[in-house]
């Protein structure tokens, strides 16, 4: 998916039983009705290829906000909050919540990489004066200057390949290559850089956990991952917990499911970030989302 040049590979699905990898130019946001959870398959979303130019926004929903928040900012109005979502670079902002009555004399802008459909109907907190809206980007492909000819009759459908390359062969390609055999405790030793994979509603119950102290208590994802990167081998994974009242806490773990060759543990309301090694980053706080 990372090295595909014939079309914009936004997502990939791996069928463990058939050992097939399906590449697609669409994802669960560009084609939400086509996304179906299937046992025995892993869905991977390429955050580096998710282009969001010329996006509109849905009509605002009042008196509720999404608790799955990735960043919290101060904003003077809902218009400036919407602009912050449009200009966000740390992650693909897909929705925003503007809270005008959080505390007397203060307003709050909450940015999220999720939407109501991806987070679920129970992911909302009722709050008087809150405004919530989602991006509507429609279908957008890679600019023509970055793509080569497309195979006729196959562009709109997933592609099946036997094996994906682990690292990009073209050093000029802007997208990162994932190296699963590298040691995430020391990516530099293999000439790689640390990146993250995000898994929603999962945690990891092994290893030593230590709470990461943050300056705020909501919208802390980017700050938590930045501190984890600074801890090097002392942090190989991060769990972010959404608590009652919309507050968040995050914890550094000194091992990971990948290192231990185990599966993460299911946990509603928790987001699991696992440190991986990549040939380069694309400037996002996390490079992949796994569902």
C-alpha positions in Angstrom: 0.0 0.0 0.0 2.8 2.4 0.9 4.7 1.8 -2.4 1.6 1.7 -4.7 2.1 4.2 -7.5 -0.8 3.5 -9.9 -3.4 4.9 -7.5 -3.8 6.5 -4.0 -3.7 3.6 -1.6 -5.7 4.9 1.4 -6.3 1.5 3.1 -5.4 -2.2 3.0 -7.1 -5.3 4.3 -5.3 -8.5 5.1 -7.2 -11.7 5.1 -5.4 -14.1 7.5 -7.2 -17.2 6.2 -6.6 -16.7 2.5 -3.3 -14.8 3.1 -4.4 -12.1 0.7 -3.8 -8.4 0.9 -6.4 -6.1 -0.6 -5.4 -2.6 -1.5 -8.0 0.2 -2.0 -8.1 3.8 -3.0 -10.9 4.3 -0.6 -11.2 4.2 3.2 -13.9 4.0 5.8 -14.3 7.8 5.6 -14.5 8.2 1.9 -16.8 5.2 1.5 -18.4 4.6 4.9 -21.2 2.4 3.6 -18.6 -0.1 2.2 -16.7 -0.6 5.4 -17.7 -3.9 7.0 -15.9 -5.5 10.1 -15.0 -9.1 9.3 -13.5 -11.7 11.6 -10.1 -12.9 10.5 -9.2 -9.7 8.7 -7.2 -6.7 9.7 -8.0 -3.3 8.2 -5.2 -0.8 8.0 -5.7 2.9 7.2 -2.8 4.8 5.8 -2.8 8.2 7.5 0.0 9.5 5.3 -2.1 9.1 2.1 -5.4 10.5 3.5 -5.7 13.7 1.6 -8.2 16.3 2.9 -8.1 19.2 0.5 -11.2 21.2 -0.6 -13.3 19.7 2.3 -16.7 21.0 3.4 -18.3 20.4 6.8 -21.6 18.9 7.8 -24.2 21.0 9.6 -23.4 21.5 13.2 -25.0 19.4 16.0 -25.7 21.3 19.2 -25.2 20.5 22.9 -22.9 17.5 22.4 -19.2 16.8 21.8 -17.1 13.8 20.8 -15.0 12.5 23.8 -12.4 10.9 21.5 -10.4 14.0 21.3 -6.8 14.2 19.9 -6.0 17.9 20.5 -7.4 20.7 22.6 -7.0 24.4 21.6 -8.3 27.7 22.6 -10.6 29.3 20.1 -12.5 32.5 20.0 -15.4 31.1 18.0 -16.7 28.0 16.3 -15.4 29.5 13.0 -11.9 29.6 14.3 -12.3 26.1 15.7 -13.3 24.8 12.2 -10.3 26.6 10.7 -8.0 24.9 13.2 -9.4 21.5 12.1 -8.8 22.4 8.5 -5.2 23.4 9.2 -4.3 20.6 11.6 -1.1 18.9 10.6 -0.3 16.5 13.5 -3.1 14.1 12.4 -6.0 14.0 10.0 -8.6 16.1 11.7 -12.1 14.7 10.7 -14.3 16.5 13.2 -14.3 19.4 15.7 -16.3 20.3 18.8 -16.5 23.9 20.0 -17.3 24.3 23.7 -18.4 27.8 24.6 -19.3 27.2 28.3 -16.5 25.0 29.6 -15.5 27.6 32.3 -16.7 31.2 32.9 -15.0 33.4 30.3 -13.2 30.5 28.5 -13.9 28.6 25.3 -12.4 25.3 24.1 -11.8 23.7 20.7 -11.6 19.9 20.5 -10.2 18.3 17.4 -10.6 14.6 16.6 -9.4 12.1 14.0 -12.8 10.3 14.5 -16.4 10.9 13.5 -19.7 9.7 14.9 -19.6 6.7 12.6 -16.0 5.6 13.4 -16.3 6.3 17.2 -19.8 5.2 17.8 -22.9 6.8 19.1 -21.9 6.3 22.7 -18.8 8.5 22.2 -20.6 11.7 22.8 -20.9 13.8 26.0 -23.9 16.1 26.4 -22.9 19.7 27.2 -25.0 22.9 26.9 -23.7 25.2 24.2 -21.4 22.7 22.5 -21.3 22.6 18.7 -20.1 19.5 16.8 -19.4 19.2 13.0 -17.6 16.7 10.7 -15.5 17.1 7.6 -17.0 16.0 4.3 -14.2 15.5 1.9 -15.8 13.3 -0.7 -13.6 11.3 -3.0 -10.1 12.6 -3.6 -7.2 10.9 -5.3 -3.5 11.6 -5.4 -2.5 14.6 -7.6 -1.7 13.6 -11.1 1.9 14.7 -10.8 2.5 11.9 -8.2 0.7 9.0 -10.0 1.5 7.0 -13.0 -0.9 5.3 -15.4 -3.7 3.3 -13.8 -4.6 -0.2 -14.9 -7.9 -0.1 -16.8 -10.9 -1.7 -15.2 -9.2 -2.0 -11.8 -9.0 1.6 -10.5 -12.2 1.5 -8.5 -11.8 -1.9 -6.9 -9.4 -3.3 -4.3 -6.2 -4.9 -5.6 -5.0 -8.3 -4.4 -1.2 -8.9 -4.0 0.8 -11.8 -2.7 3.1 -9.8 -0.5 3.7 -6.1 0.3 7.2 -4.7 0.4 8.4 -4.0 3.9 10.3 -0.9 3.1 9.8 1.5 0.2 12.3 0.9 -2.7 12.2 4.4 -4.0 14.1 6.8 -1.7 12.3 9.8 -3.3 8.9 8.6 -2.3 7.3 10.8 0.3 5.4 8.0 2.0 7.1 6.1 4.9 8.0 2.4 4.7 7.2 0.1 7.6 9.9 -2.3 8.8 8.4 -5.0 11.1 11.6 -6.7 11.9 13.3 -3.6 13.4 13.6 -3.1 17.1 11.2 -0.3 18.2 13.3 0.3 21.3 16.1 1.6 19.1 14.9 2.4 15.6 18.0 4.5 14.9 20.2 1.4 15.2 18.6 0.2 11.9 18.7 3.6 10.3 15.0 4.1 10.9 12.8 6.5 12.9 10.0 5.9 15.4 6.4 6.1 14.3 3.1 4.9 15.8 0.2 2.6 14.9 -3.2 3.5 16.5 -5.8 0.9 17.5 -9.1 2.1 19.0 -10.9 0.3 21.8 -7.8 -1.8 22.7 -5.1 -1.7 25.4 -2.1 -3.8 26.4 -2.1 -5.3 29.9 1.5 -6.5 30.1 4.7 -4.7 31.1 5.2 -1.8 33.4 2.9 1.2 33.2 3.7 4.8 34.2 1.3 7.7 33.8 2.5 10.4 31.5 2.0 13.9 33.0 0.4 16.4 30.6 -0.5 20.1 30.9 -4.1 19.5 30.0 -6.6 16.7 30.6 -8.3 16.4 27.2 -6.9 16.3 23.7 -3.6 14.9 24.8 -2.8 12.3 22.2 0.0 14.2 20.4 1.6 15.3 23.6 1.6 11.7 25.0 3.2 10.3 21.9 5.8 13.0 21.8 6.8 12.2 25.4 6.9 8.5 24.6 9.3 9.1 21.8 11.5 11.1 24.2 11.6 8.1 26.6 13.2 5.9 23.9 13.3 2.3 25.0 11.5 3.2 28.2 8.2 3.6 26.2 7.2 1.2 23.5 3.5 1.8 23.7 1.0 4.3 25.0 -2.6 3.8 26.2 -5.0 6.7 26.2 -8.0 6.4 28.5 -11.2 8.3 28.0 -12.9 8.8 31.4 -16.2 10.2 32.6 -16.7 13.9 32.0 -14.6 13.8 28.8 -11.3 13.8 30.7 -8.3 11.8 29.4 -5.2 10.1 30.9 -2.3 8.4 29.1 0.2 5.8 30.2 3.6 4.7 28.9 4.3 1.0 28.7 7.9 -0.4 28.5 6.9 -3.2 26.1 4.3 -3.7 23.4 2.1 -6.4 21.8 4.4 -6.4 18.7 7.6 -6.9 20.8 5.9 -9.7 22.9 4.4 -11.2 19.7 0.9 -11.1 21.3 -2.4 -9.5 20.5 -3.5 -6.3 22.3 -6.4 -6.6 24.7 -9.9 -5.4 24.0 -10.9 -2.4 26.1 -13.8 0.0 25.3 -12.9 3.6 25.6 -9.2 3.1 25.4 -6.9 3.9 22.5 -3.7 1.9 22.1 -0.6 3.4 20.3 2.2 1.0 19.5 5.7 2.3 18.6 7.0 0.9 15.2 10.0 1.7 13.1 9.7 3.4 9.7 12.0 4.5 7.0 10.7 8.0 7.4 7.8 9.9 8.8 5.1 11.9 7.1 4.8 14.5 9.8 1.8 12.8 11.5 1.6 11.8 15.2 0.7 8.3 14.0 1.2 6.8 10.6 -1.4 3.9 10.6 -4.8 3.2 12.2 -5.7 -0.5 12.6 -9.3 -1.6 13.0 
